[in-house]
Amino acid sequence: MKRYGETVELMLLGGYFIWFGLLKLLGEKSASSIMAKSVYWFDPSWVVPTLGVWEILIGLSLIIKKWHRLAIFLLFIRVPGSFLAMVYHYSECFDGSIFTPTIQGQYLIKELTLIGAALVIGSSIEKKNESST
């Protein structure tokens, strides 16, 4: 697990972000489209494809070793969108209680967990660079 765990995690996280980014670009509905409704000052028809491109960039940045810092940067900018969606659209994310998330709420909670995993991976960037010199 030590030998392949991080690589597998990077590939899976990268694939996850690319997959859901492509769904947005192709016009398919996904639970994360609720984030587009949370940014009131922009038209969702523009925000959803932009989020799709953003997610694809995150995914590629996680997969391509030299781009890991970019992935972490893009994730930090994107994290508030997940929080805003859960706050602004509480009734769509939770079924009466914070302990009973809807499908959209489950998606956003899972996404926050995945972002946390990516940040843990990002924390090893400095260590890798130091050990290779």
Beta strands, then each sheet from edge to edge (+ up, - down):
end
